[in-house]
Amino acid sequence: MMNRFLSAGLWIILLLVSPDAFPQSDTTFLKTVPYHTPAPPPEWALLQRQLMDALYPAAMEFVEKYTYPDGSLIWRDEWPGMDGSDDGYESFYNFPLYYALGGPVEMDKLSRKLWEGVTRQFTEYGQIVNEFDAGYDWMHHGEAYTNFYFFGLADPTDRKMRERALKFAALYFDDGTENSNFDSELKIIRSPLNGSRGPRMVNTAEDWVTHRPILSNYPLPYDDIPHVTTGKDWNNDEKFAYILEALNERMMKGDVPLNLAATSLMLNAFMYTGDEKYKKWVLEYVQAWMDRVEKNGGIIPDNVGLSGQIGEHMDGNWWGGYYGWKWPHGVRNKLEATTIGASNAYLVSGDDRYLELPNSVIEAISREAREEDGKKLLPHRYDQRGWYDYRPLQAMYPTHIWYMSRKEKDWARVKELLDPDEMLQLNYVKGKGEERNTATWLGYLEGEVPNYPVDILKATYQEMQNRLEKIRKDTSTPDQQDVHHWLNLNPVILEGIVQTMLGAPNHIYHGGLLHTSVRYFDPENQRSGIPADMAALVEQITEAGVSLTLVNLHPTETKKVIVQGGMFGEHHIQRVNQIEIYPYQFDTVDHAFFQAELGPGSVVKLEIEMSRFRNPPSYAFPWHGNEIPVVDKTYD
C-alpha cells in the first residue's frame, strides 16, 4: 500500500528538540544537524508557492466587491427565518485556515474582522443571539463554526476568540433547567435544533420561511402526512401547515446523530485550555451513541426521545428522525456526523475503538449492497419500505475512516467501495468549498496518478481564476442574491494545498476538524504556516508515518521551518530519516515537532516516523510552552 519515497535531498539542518518544549519566543538552544546535496526545484513546488501567493489578491478582490468596511456583507436590510447565518460565515470560512497555512499576515486580521461583521449582521437579522446561532441543526452549525475553529489554528492567543470558544461550549453543558441543550444524565442533546436559546422543540412557519423552497427539492420527511403528497407541497402554505405539524410532533424532541458534530465545539475549547471537562463530554457523548448502536442491533438509530428511548416520538421506529435515514440526505449525514464524533474522540483519547461508530454505518449498508455493471451500490435511505436509494458511496466517507485508522483493512474497503475510474481523473465539484478530489488523491497515494500534485494545483489555480471571472461579471443586486451567493464565489480554494502540503483529505465540511499528517510553523516570524519561498509535499502515508519533501525556493537565503506531527501536535515524531543518500542519515527527535533549516535553493526528502495520537491535542504553538498566552487583538 502506498509504497513510494522521493529521491535525494539537498541541504537541511534538523534542529532537534528536547521533550521540554520551546520557551516562549526562544528557539536558539536547539541542536543542529546539517545535510547538503543540490537539486532543482520540482514543478509542484513552484505551483504550490504560486497558488499560496495568488490566493491573497484573489481574496481581496472578493472581499472588496461583496463587503462593507466593517466586514459585513453588502446585502439586504432584513432576512427572516432561522436559516442563513451559516451561509454568511461560510462565505469566508477558509480565510483563517489560509493564513494558518502560511498566507499573508493581513489575512489574519481580515478573517477576524469578517467574522465579527457577519456576527453583527445576522444578529440584526435575528438568527444569532449572544454571538451564537439561536437555534439550528448541527449540519448548519457545522458549516458555520468551521470558520470559528480555524482561528485556533491561526492564532490561539486571541483573548476574544478564546473566551467565545469557552462561552459557546458552555451552551452544551447541562444547566439543570428546561432550557438546557444537554441532558447530562441521559447524555442526549435535547433537540435537533439547538443553540444559544436552548432546544427548539416547537417550530413556527416563520422559522422555515426561507428554507422551504430548498427542501421542496427533496423527498418528503414522511409519506403519511395528511393532505401532503409531494415535496413541492413545502411551497404550498396550506399544506405546509401539515408538514410543520408532523415535524413538531415527531422530529423536534430528543437527540439525533447529526448532533455528534457538536463534539468539534467541545474539542475546540479543550485545545485552547486542556480542561478535562471538555474531553469527558466528548468521550461520554460519543460512547452514548455507540451504546445506542449496540442496543439497536448494530444500526445507528436516527432518533432518541427525551427519555432516552429509541423511537420514542416515532412510533417505536429507529428511522424517521431529523436529517435521518430517510430525510433529506439519508446515509450521508450519518456517516459525516459519526466520523466527526469518532475522530474527535480518537484525537482526544488516543483510543481507536471509537472508529467503530462510523464503521457500524458502513457495515450496516454494506450488508445490503448490490452490484451493477461492475460497481458496488449501497442503499442510502431506509423507511417503512426497507432499504432503498442504491448508488455508489462517495469516496470521502470511507477515506476519512482509513485516514484516521491507517489500517490495511480500511484501505482495502476504500478500494472496494469507490469507483476505480474516479481514482484516475480530477473531478471538481464547484461551490461551498466542497471541492473533493478525494478518490484521485488516493490514486496518487497508491502510485497510480504520479502527476496528481501538479494536476490538482493547476486545477485549483484555474478554479480560482474561474471564480474571479464570475465575480467580475456579477451585476446582481442584493434583492436578487440568495444567502448562498457569496460562498459559491469564494476564490480561496485550499483542497490541493491541504492534500499536498499537509498530507490529508479535506475536512468534513459540515463541522469536522482538519486532521492532518503534519503542520508547519515559521520560527523567524513567530507565526503559524510555512514560511515564504518554501513548499512541502507529503507523498506517502502509512501507519508508521509519512514521507515529506521540503523545498526552499529562495536562491540566496536560508529558510527555517518547524514541522509538527499532526495538526494539533497529537502525533509524536520518533525519528527523521533523510532518504536516498548513502549512508542513510537517522536523527532521533522524540517530540511533537522538529525544526529544519534549508539552505538556498534546497530540496530535502525525509521519512518521518511517528507514534500517532500519543500527545494531547492543543492549539499551542511550539514556543508557547505548556500554556497558551492570551493577548488582546484588534481587527479594524
C-alpha positions as CSV (number, residue, x, y, z in Angstrom):
1,M,0.0,0.0,0.0
2,M,1.3,3.4,-1.0
3,N,4.9,2.3,-1.2
4,R,6.8,5.2,-2.7
5,F,9.5,7.7,-1.5
6,L,11.2,10.5,-3.3
7,S,14.8,11.0,-4.2
8,A,17.7,12.8,-2.7
9,G,17.8,15.8,-0.6
10,L,19.8,19.0,-0.7
11,W,20.8,21.0,2.3
12,I,18.8,20.7,5.5
13,I,19.7,21.3,9.1
14,L,17.4,19.5,11.5
15,L,17.1,21.3,14.8
16,L,16.1,18.6,17.3
17,V,14.2,19.5,20.5
18,S,14.3,18.1,24.0
19,P,10.9,16.9,25.4
20,D,10.7,20.2,27.5
21,A,9.2,22.2,24.6
22,F,10.3,25.6,23.5
23,P,10.4,28.5,25.9
24,Q,8.3,31.3,24.6
25,S,9.9,33.1,21.7
26,D,13.2,31.2,22.1
27,T,14.5,28.5,19.7
28,T,18.2,29.4,20.0
29,F,19.1,26.4,22.2
30,L,18.3,23.8,19.6
31,K,20.8,21.2,18.4
32,T,21.8,21.4,14.7
33,V,22.4,18.6,12.3
34,P,23.5,19.7,8.7
35,Y,22.9,18.0,5.3
36,H,23.9,19.3,1.9
37,T,23.1,18.0,-1.6
38,P,22.0,20.3,-4.5
39,A,18.9,19.7,-6.8
40,P,16.5,21.8,-8.9
41,P,13.0,22.6,-7.5
42,P,10.2,20.2,-8.5
43,E,7.3,21.6,-10.6
44,W,4.8,21.0,-7.8
45,A,6.8,23.2,-5.5
46,L,6.7,26.2,-7.9
47,L,2.9,25.7,-8.4
48,Q,2.2,25.4,-4.7
49,R,4.1,28.5,-3.9
50,Q,2.4,30.4,-6.8
51,L,-1.0,29.4,-5.6
52,M,-0.2,30.4,-2.0
53,D,0.8,33.8,-3.2
54,A,-2.1,34.3,-5.6
55,L,-4.9,33.5,-3.2
56,Y,-4.4,36.7,-1.3
57,P,-5.1,39.2,-4.1
58,A,-8.0,36.9,-5.2
59,A,-9.4,37.1,-1.6
60,M,-9.1,40.9,-1.6
61,E,-11.0,41.3,-4.8
62,F,-13.8,39.1,-3.5
63,V,-13.9,41.0,-0.2
64,E,-13.8,44.5,-1.7
65,K,-16.8,43.7,-4.0
66,Y,-19.1,42.0,-1.5
67,T,-18.4,43.5,1.9
68,Y,-18.6,46.9,3.7
69,P,-15.5,48.3,5.5
70,D,-16.8,46.8,8.8
71,G,-16.7,43.3,7.5
72,S,-20.5,42.8,7.0
73,L,-21.9,41.6,3.7
74,I,-23.4,44.1,1.2
75,W,-26.9,42.6,1.3
76,R,-30.5,43.1,2.4
77,D,-31.8,45.1,5.4
78,E,-33.9,42.1,6.6
79,W,-33.7,38.3,6.5
80,P,-36.3,36.2,8.2
81,G,-36.4,32.7,9.5
82,M,-33.8,30.5,11.3
83,D,-31.6,29.7,8.3
84,G,-28.8,31.8,6.9
85,S,-26.1,32.7,9.4
86,D,-24.2,29.6,8.5
87,D,-24.0,30.9,4.9
88,G,-22.6,34.2,6.0
89,Y,-19.8,32.5,7.8
90,E,-19.3,30.0,5.0
91,S,-18.6,32.8,2.6
92,F,-15.2,33.3,4.2
93,Y,-14.9,30.0,6.1
94,N,-11.4,29.1,5.0
95,F,-9.8,32.6,5.2
96,P,-8.3,31.8,8.7
97,L,-7.1,28.4,7.5
98,Y,-5.3,30.1,4.6
99,Y,-3.5,32.3,7.0
100,A,-2.7,29.4,9.3
101,L,-1.1,27.5,6.4
102,G,1.2,30.5,5.5
103,G,-1.0,33.1,3.8
104,P,-0.1,36.8,4.3
105,V,-0.2,38.3,7.8
106,E,-3.0,40.6,6.6
107,M,-5.3,37.6,6.2
108,D,-5.4,37.0,10.0
109,K,-6.9,40.4,10.9
110,L,-9.1,40.4,7.8
111,S,-10.7,37.0,8.6
112,R,-11.4,38.0,12.2
113,K,-13.0,41.3,11.0
114,L,-15.2,39.4,8.6
115,W,-16.3,37.0,11.4
116,E,-17.3,40.0,13.5
117,G,-19.1,41.6,10.6
118,V,-21.2,38.5,9.8
119,T,-21.9,38.0,13.5
120,R,-23.3,41.6,13.9
121,Q,-25.2,41.4,10.7
122,F,-27.0,38.1,11.4
123,T,-27.7,39.3,15.0
124,E,-29.6,42.2,13.5
125,Y,-31.5,39.8,11.2
126,G,-32.4,37.7,14.2
127,Q,-30.6,34.3,13.6
128,I,-27.7,35.0,16.1
129,V,-28.3,35.7,19.8
130,N,-25.4,36.4,22.1
131,E,-22.9,35.7,19.3
132,F,-24.1,32.1,18.7
133,D,-26.8,30.8,16.4
134,A,-30.1,31.0,18.3
135,G,-31.3,27.5,17.3
136,Y,-30.5,25.5,14.2
137,D,-29.2,22.0,13.4
138,W,-25.6,20.7,13.6
139,M,-25.3,20.3,9.9
140,H,-25.6,24.0,9.5
141,H,-23.8,24.8,12.8
142,G,-21.0,22.7,11.5
143,E,-20.8,24.7,8.3
144,A,-20.8,27.9,10.2
145,Y,-18.4,27.1,13.0
146,T,-15.7,25.5,10.9
147,N,-14.7,29.1,10.3
148,F,-14.5,29.7,14.0
149,Y,-12.4,26.6,14.7
150,F,-9.8,27.7,12.2
151,F,-9.0,30.8,14.4
152,G,-7.4,28.5,17.0
153,L,-5.0,27.2,14.3
154,A,-4.3,30.8,13.0
155,D,-3.5,32.3,16.4
156,P,-4.8,30.8,19.7
157,T,-3.6,33.8,21.8
158,D,-6.6,36.0,20.8
159,R,-8.5,36.7,24.0
160,K,-11.9,37.3,22.4
161,M,-11.9,34.1,20.3
162,R,-10.7,32.0,23.3
163,E,-13.4,33.5,25.5
164,R,-16.0,32.8,22.8
165,A,-14.8,29.2,22.5
166,L,-15.5,28.6,26.2
167,K,-18.8,30.5,26.1
168,F,-20.0,28.5,23.1
169,A,-19.0,25.2,24.6
170,A,-20.8,26.1,27.8
171,L,-24.1,26.2,25.9
172,Y,-23.9,22.4,25.7
173,F,-23.3,21.6,29.4
174,D,-26.4,20.8,31.4
175,D,-27.5,23.8,33.4
176,G,-30.3,21.9,35.2
177,T,-33.1,23.9,33.5
178,E,-35.7,23.0,30.8
179,N,-33.8,25.4,28.6
180,S,-30.7,23.2,28.7
181,N,-29.4,21.9,25.3
182,F,-27.9,18.9,27.1
183,D,-29.2,16.2,29.5
184,S,-26.1,15.1,31.3
185,E,-27.8,12.1,32.9
186,L,-29.1,10.6,29.6
187,K,-26.3,12.0,27.5
188,I,-28.6,13.5,24.9
189,I,-28.8,16.8,23.2
190,R,-32.5,17.5,23.7
191,S,-33.5,18.6,20.2
192,P,-32.1,18.5,16.6
193,L,-32.5,22.3,16.6
194,N,-30.4,23.9,19.4
195,G,-28.2,26.9,20.1
196,S,-27.9,30.0,22.3
197,R,-31.7,29.9,23.1
198,G,-31.7,26.3,24.0
199,P,-33.6,23.4,22.3
200,R,-36.1,24.4,19.8
201,M,-38.8,21.8,20.2
202,V,-41.6,23.8,18.6
203,N,-41.1,25.4,15.2
204,T,-43.1,28.1,13.6
205,A,-43.9,28.7,9.9
206,E,-41.6,31.8,10.1
207,D,-38.7,29.7,11.2
208,W,-38.8,27.8,7.9
209,V,-39.8,30.6,5.5
210,T,-36.5,30.9,3.6
211,H,-35.7,27.1,3.7
212,R,-38.9,25.8,2.3
213,P,-38.0,26.3,-1.4
214,I,-34.8,24.3,-0.9
215,L,-36.5,21.4,0.9
216,S,-39.2,21.2,-1.8
217,N,-36.5,19.6,-4.0
218,Y,-36.1,16.7,-1.5
219,P,-38.3,13.7,-0.7
220,L,-40.9,14.3,2.0
221,P,-39.9,13.6,5.6
222,Y,-42.9,11.2,5.9
223,D,-45.2,9.6,3.4
224,D,-48.3,9.7,5.7
225,I,-48.7,13.4,6.3
226,P,-52.4,14.3,5.8
227,H,-53.1,16.2,2.5
228,V,-49.4,16.2,1.5
229,T,-48.3,14.1,-1.5
230,T,-45.2,15.7,-3.0
231,G,-42.1,17.7,-1.9
232,K,-43.5,20.7,-3.8
233,D,-46.1,20.9,-1.0
234,W,-43.4,22.7,1.1
235,N,-44.2,25.7,-1.1
236,N,-48.0,25.5,-0.5
237,D,-48.8,27.4,2.7
238,E,-51.9,25.4,3.4
239,K,-50.2,22.1,3.0
240,F,-47.0,23.2,4.7
241,A,-49.0,23.6,7.9
242,Y,-49.5,19.8,8.0
243,I,-45.8,19.3,7.3
244,L,-44.9,21.6,10.2
245,E,-47.2,19.8,12.5
246,A,-45.6,16.5,11.6
247,L,-42.1,17.9,12.2
248,N,-43.1,19.3,15.6
249,E,-44.8,16.1,16.7
250,R,-42.3,13.6,15.5
251,M,-38.9,15.2,14.9
252,M,-38.1,18.0,17.3
253,K,-37.9,16.3,20.7
254,G,-34.8,14.4,21.5
255,D,-31.4,13.5,20.1
256,V,-30.2,12.7,16.5
257,P,-26.8,11.5,15.2
258,L,-26.3,14.9,13.5
259,N,-25.6,16.4,16.9
260,L,-22.3,14.4,17.1
261,A,-20.8,17.4,15.2
262,A,-21.1,19.3,18.5
263,T,-18.0,17.4,19.7
264,S,-15.9,19.7,17.5
265,L,-17.2,22.7,19.5
266,M,-16.1,20.9,22.7
267,L,-12.8,19.8,21.4
268,N,-12.2,23.4,20.2
269,A,-12.5,24.6,23.8
270,F,-10.3,21.7,25.0
271,M,-7.5,22.7,22.6
272,Y,-7.4,26.2,24.0
273,T,-7.4,25.2,27.6
274,G,-6.6,21.5,28.1
275,D,-9.5,21.4,30.5
276,E,-10.6,17.7,31.1
277,K,-14.3,18.5,31.3
278,Y,-14.4,19.1,27.5
279,K,-12.6,15.8,26.9
280,K,-15.0,14.0,29.2
281,W,-18.0,15.5,27.4
282,V,-16.8,14.3,24.0
283,L,-15.9,10.8,25.1
284,E,-19.2,10.3,27.0
285,Y,-21.4,11.6,24.2
286,V,-19.7,9.5,21.5
287,Q,-19.9,6.5,23.8
288,A,-23.7,7.1,24.3
289,W,-24.2,6.8,20.6
290,M,-22.1,3.7,20.4
291,D,-24.3,2.2,23.1
292,R,-27.4,3.1,21.1
293,V,-26.0,1.3,18.0
294,E,-25.4,-1.8,20.1
295,K,-28.9,-1.6,21.5
296,N,-30.4,-1.2,18.0
297,G,-28.8,-4.4,16.7
298,G,-25.7,-2.7,15.0
299,I,-27.6,0.0,13.2
300,I,-27.4,3.6,14.4
301,P,-30.9,4.9,15.2
302,D,-31.7,8.3,13.8
303,N,-33.9,9.4,16.7
304,V,-33.8,9.1,20.5
305,G,-36.6,10.6,22.6
306,L,-36.4,12.9,25.7
307,S,-36.5,9.8,28.0
308,G,-33.5,8.3,26.1
309,Q,-35.6,5.7,24.3
310,I,-35.0,4.9,20.6
311,G,-38.1,5.7,18.5
312,E,-39.9,7.3,21.5
313,H,-41.6,10.0,19.4
314,M,-41.6,8.0,16.1
315,D,-44.0,5.1,17.0
316,G,-41.0,3.0,18.0
317,N,-39.3,3.3,14.7
318,W,-35.5,3.7,14.7
319,W,-35.7,5.6,11.5
320,G,-37.6,8.8,10.6
321,G,-35.6,11.4,12.6
322,Y,-34.4,14.8,11.6
323,Y,-31.7,14.5,8.9
324,G,-32.1,10.8,9.4
325,W,-32.1,7.6,7.4
326,K,-35.0,8.9,5.2
327,W,-34.9,12.7,5.0
328,P,-33.4,14.7,3.5
329,H,-30.0,13.2,2.6
330,G,-30.1,9.7,4.1
331,V,-26.8,7.9,4.9
332,R,-24.6,11.0,4.1
333,N,-25.5,12.7,7.4
334,K,-25.0,9.5,9.5
335,L,-21.5,8.9,8.0
336,E,-20.4,12.5,8.4
337,A,-21.6,13.0,11.9
338,T,-20.4,9.7,13.2
339,T,-17.0,10.1,11.6
340,I,-16.7,13.6,13.1
341,G,-17.6,12.4,16.5
342,A,-15.4,9.3,16.4
343,S,-12.4,11.1,15.0
344,N,-12.7,13.8,17.8
345,A,-12.9,11.1,20.4
346,Y,-9.9,9.3,19.0
347,L,-7.9,12.5,18.8
348,V,-8.5,13.4,22.4
349,S,-8.2,9.9,23.8
350,G,-5.7,8.0,21.6
351,D,-8.2,5.1,21.5
352,D,-9.1,3.9,18.0
353,R,-12.1,1.9,19.3
354,Y,-14.3,5.0,18.7
355,L,-13.9,4.4,15.0
356,E,-16.3,1.5,15.4
357,L,-19.1,4.1,15.3
358,P,-18.8,5.2,11.7
359,N,-17.7,1.7,10.8
360,S,-21.0,0.4,12.0
361,V,-22.8,2.7,9.5
362,I,-20.8,1.4,6.5
363,E,-21.2,-2.2,7.7
364,A,-24.9,-1.8,8.0
365,I,-25.4,-0.6,4.4
366,S,-22.7,-2.9,3.1
367,R,-24.7,-5.9,4.2
368,E,-27.4,-4.8,1.8
369,A,-25.1,-4.0,-1.1
370,R,-25.7,-4.8,-4.8
371,E,-23.5,-4.9,-7.8
372,E,-24.5,-3.4,-11.2
373,D,-22.1,-3.1,-14.2
374,G,-19.2,-3.9,-12.0
375,K,-19.9,-1.2,-9.5
376,K,-20.9,-1.7,-5.9
377,L,-24.2,0.1,-5.0
378,L,-25.2,0.7,-1.4
379,P,-28.5,1.8,0.0
380,H,-28.6,5.4,1.1
381,R,-32.1,5.5,2.7
382,Y,-34.4,3.5,4.9
383,D,-38.1,3.8,5.8
384,Q,-41.2,1.5,6.0
385,R,-40.2,0.0,2.6
386,G,-36.8,-1.1,3.9
387,W,-33.5,-0.2,2.3
388,Y,-33.6,1.8,-1.0
389,D,-31.9,4.6,-3.0
390,Y,-29.0,2.4,-4.2
391,R,-25.9,4.2,-5.6
392,P,-22.1,4.2,-5.2
393,L,-20.8,5.6,-1.9
394,Q,-18.8,8.8,-2.1
395,A,-15.1,8.1,-1.7
396,M,-14.6,10.7,1.0
397,Y,-16.6,8.7,3.7
398,P,-14.5,5.5,3.9
399,T,-11.4,7.6,3.2
400,H,-11.7,9.6,6.4
401,I,-12.1,6.4,8.4
402,W,-9.0,4.9,6.8
403,Y,-7.1,8.2,7.3
404,M,-7.7,8.1,11.0
405,S,-7.1,4.4,11.5
406,R,-4.3,3.8,8.8
407,K,-5.3,0.1,8.9
408,E,-4.9,-2.1,5.9
409,K,-8.5,-3.4,6.2
410,D,-9.9,0.1,6.0
411,W,-7.7,0.9,2.9
412,A,-8.9,-2.3,1.3
413,R,-12.5,-1.3,2.0
414,V,-12.0,2.2,0.4
415,K,-10.7,0.5,-2.8
416,E,-13.6,-2.0,-2.7
417,L,-16.3,0.7,-2.4
418,L,-15.0,3.5,-4.7
419,D,-15.3,3.6,-8.5
420,P,-11.8,2.8,-9.7
421,D,-12.2,5.3,-12.6
422,E,-12.5,8.1,-10.0
423,M,-9.0,7.4,-8.8
424,L,-7.6,8.3,-12.2
425,Q,-9.1,11.7,-13.0
426,L,-9.8,15.1,-11.4
427,N,-13.5,15.8,-10.7
428,Y,-14.0,19.3,-9.4
429,V,-17.3,19.9,-7.5
430,K,-17.9,23.6,-7.6
431,G,-19.4,25.7,-4.8
432,K,-19.5,25.7,-1.0
433,G,-15.8,24.8,-0.6
434,E,-16.7,21.2,-1.2
435,E,-14.1,20.5,-3.9
436,R,-13.4,16.9,-3.2
437,N,-10.9,15.1,-5.4
438,T,-10.5,12.5,-2.6
439,A,-10.6,9.5,-4.9
440,T,-7.9,10.9,-7.2
441,W,-5.7,11.8,-4.2
442,L,-6.0,8.2,-3.1
443,G,-4.9,7.2,-6.6
444,Y,-1.8,9.3,-6.1
445,L,-1.0,7.6,-2.8
446,E,-1.5,4.3,-4.5
447,G,1.0,5.3,-7.1
448,E,-1.5,5.2,-10.0
449,V,-1.6,9.0,-10.6
450,P,2.0,10.2,-10.1
451,N,1.4,13.7,-11.6
452,Y,-1.5,14.4,-9.2
453,P,0.3,17.2,-7.2
454,V,0.9,19.1,-10.3
455,D,-2.6,18.4,-11.7
456,I,-4.5,19.4,-8.6
457,L,-2.5,22.6,-8.0
458,K,-3.1,23.6,-11.6
459,A,-6.8,22.8,-11.4
460,T,-7.1,24.8,-8.2
461,Y,-5.4,27.8,-9.7
462,Q,-7.8,27.6,-12.7
463,E,-10.8,27.3,-10.5
464,M,-9.7,30.3,-8.6
465,Q,-9.5,32.3,-11.8
466,N,-12.9,31.0,-12.9
467,R,-14.5,32.3,-9.7
468,L,-12.7,35.7,-10.1
469,E,-14.1,35.9,-13.6
470,K,-17.7,35.3,-12.3
471,I,-17.1,37.9,-9.6
472,R,-16.1,40.5,-12.2
473,K,-19.1,39.7,-14.3
474,D,-21.6,39.7,-11.4
475,T,-24.0,42.5,-11.8
476,S,-26.7,41.2,-9.4
477,T,-28.2,43.4,-6.7
478,P,-28.8,42.3,-3.1
479,D,-32.5,41.8,-3.7
480,Q,-31.6,39.3,-6.4
481,Q,-29.0,37.4,-4.3
482,D,-29.9,34.4,-2.2
483,V,-28.0,33.6,1.0
484,H,-25.6,31.2,-0.8
485,H,-24.5,33.9,-3.3
486,W,-21.0,34.6,-2.0
487,L,-19.9,31.2,-0.7
488,N,-20.2,29.9,-4.3
489,L,-17.9,32.6,-5.5
490,N,-15.2,32.4,-2.7
491,P,-11.9,32.1,-4.7
492,V,-9.9,30.9,-1.7
493,I,-9.7,27.2,-2.6
494,L,-7.4,25.1,-0.4
495,E,-8.1,21.4,-1.2
496,G,-4.9,21.0,-3.3
497,I,-2.8,22.7,-0.7
498,V,-4.3,20.6,2.1
499,Q,-3.7,17.4,0.3
500,T,-0.1,18.1,-0.9
501,M,1.3,20.2,1.9
502,L,-0.4,18.6,4.9
503,G,-0.9,15.0,3.5
504,A,-4.7,14.9,4.4
505,P,-8.1,14.8,2.8
506,N,-10.2,18.0,3.2
507,H,-12.0,18.3,6.5
508,I,-15.6,17.1,6.6
509,Y,-17.4,20.2,5.5
510,H,-20.3,20.0,8.0
511,G,-18.3,20.6,11.1
512,G,-15.3,18.3,11.0
513,L,-11.9,19.4,12.3
514,L,-9.0,19.3,9.9
515,H,-7.0,16.2,10.8
516,T,-3.6,16.2,9.1
517,S,-0.3,14.3,8.9
518,V,1.9,17.3,9.6
519,R,1.7,21.0,10.2
520,Y,4.2,23.9,9.8
521,F,5.3,27.0,11.8
522,D,7.5,29.9,10.8
523,P,10.1,30.4,13.6
524,E,11.6,33.5,12.2
525,N,8.3,35.4,12.2
526,Q,6.8,33.6,15.2
527,R,3.6,32.6,13.4
528,S,1.7,29.6,12.0
529,G,2.3,28.5,8.5
530,I,5.0,27.5,6.1
531,P,7.5,30.4,5.5
532,A,7.5,32.4,2.3
533,D,9.5,30.8,-0.5
534,M,9.0,27.4,0.9
535,A,6.9,24.4,-0.3
536,A,6.1,21.0,1.1
537,L,4.7,17.7,-0.2
538,V,3.6,14.6,1.7
539,E,4.0,11.7,-0.7
540,Q,3.5,8.6,1.3
541,I,1.2,7.9,4.3
542,T,1.5,4.7,6.4
543,E,0.6,3.7,9.9
544,A,4.2,4.4,10.8
545,G,4.4,7.9,9.5
546,V,4.9,9.9,6.3
547,S,7.4,10.8,3.6
548,L,7.9,14.5,3.2
549,T,9.7,16.7,0.8
550,L,10.7,20.3,1.8
551,V,11.8,22.9,-0.7
552,N,13.4,26.3,-0.3
553,L,12.8,28.2,-3.5
554,H,14.8,31.3,-2.5
555,P,18.1,31.4,-4.4
556,T,20.2,33.2,-1.8
557,E,18.5,33.0,1.6
558,T,18.4,30.1,4.2
559,K,14.9,29.2,5.5
560,K,13.8,27.6,8.7
561,V,10.6,25.7,9.2
562,I,9.2,23.8,12.2
563,V,7.4,20.6,11.2
564,Q,4.8,19.3,13.7
565,G,3.3,15.8,14.0
566,G,-0.4,16.3,13.2
567,M,-2.4,19.5,13.0
568,F,-2.7,19.7,16.8
569,G,0.6,18.2,17.9
570,E,-1.1,14.9,18.6
571,H,1.5,12.7,16.8
572,H,4.9,12.1,18.5
573,I,7.8,12.2,16.0
574,Q,10.2,9.5,16.9
575,R,12.8,9.8,14.2
576,V,13.6,11.7,10.9
577,N,15.5,9.9,8.2
578,Q,16.9,11.6,5.1
579,I,16.3,9.1,2.3
580,E,18.1,8.1,-0.9
581,I,21.5,9.1,0.3
582,Y,24.2,6.7,1.3
583,P,24.5,6.0,4.1
584,Y,21.1,7.0,5.4
585,Q,21.0,9.8,8.0
586,F,18.9,8.9,11.0
587,D,18.1,11.6,13.6
588,T,16.1,11.0,16.8
589,V,13.5,13.6,17.6
590,D,11.3,12.2,20.4
591,H,9.0,15.2,20.3
592,A,5.9,16.5,18.7
593,F,7.9,18.7,16.3
594,F,11.4,19.4,14.9
595,Q,12.9,22.3,13.1
596,A,14.5,22.2,9.7
597,E,16.9,24.7,8.2
598,L,17.2,24.6,4.4
599,G,19.9,26.4,2.6
600,P,19.3,28.5,-0.6
601,G,17.6,26.5,-3.4
602,S,17.4,23.4,-1.2
603,V,15.3,20.3,-1.6
604,V,15.2,17.5,1.1
605,K,13.3,14.3,1.2
606,L,12.6,12.7,4.6
607,E,10.9,9.8,6.2
608,I,9.2,10.9,9.4
609,E,8.5,8.1,11.9
610,M,5.6,8.8,14.2
611,S,3.8,7.4,17.2
612,R,0.2,8.6,16.3
613,F,-2.2,10.1,18.8
614,R,0.3,9.9,21.6
615,N,0.1,13.6,22.7
616,P,-2.9,15.6,23.9
617,P,-4.2,17.8,21.1
618,S,-3.6,21.5,21.5
619,Y,-3.6,24.8,19.6
620,A,-0.3,25.7,21.3
621,F,2.5,26.8,19.1
622,P,5.9,25.3,19.6
623,W,7.2,28.3,21.5
624,H,4.2,28.6,23.8
625,G,5.3,26.0,26.3
626,N,2.7,24.4,28.5
627,E,0.2,27.3,28.5
628,I,-1.1,29.4,25.6
629,P,-0.6,33.1,26.4
630,V,-3.6,35.4,25.9
631,V,-3.5,38.8,24.3
632,D,-6.0,41.5,23.1
633,K,-6.2,41.8,19.3
634,T,-7.8,44.5,17.2
635,Y,-9.5,43.7,13.9
636,D,-10.0,47.2,12.4
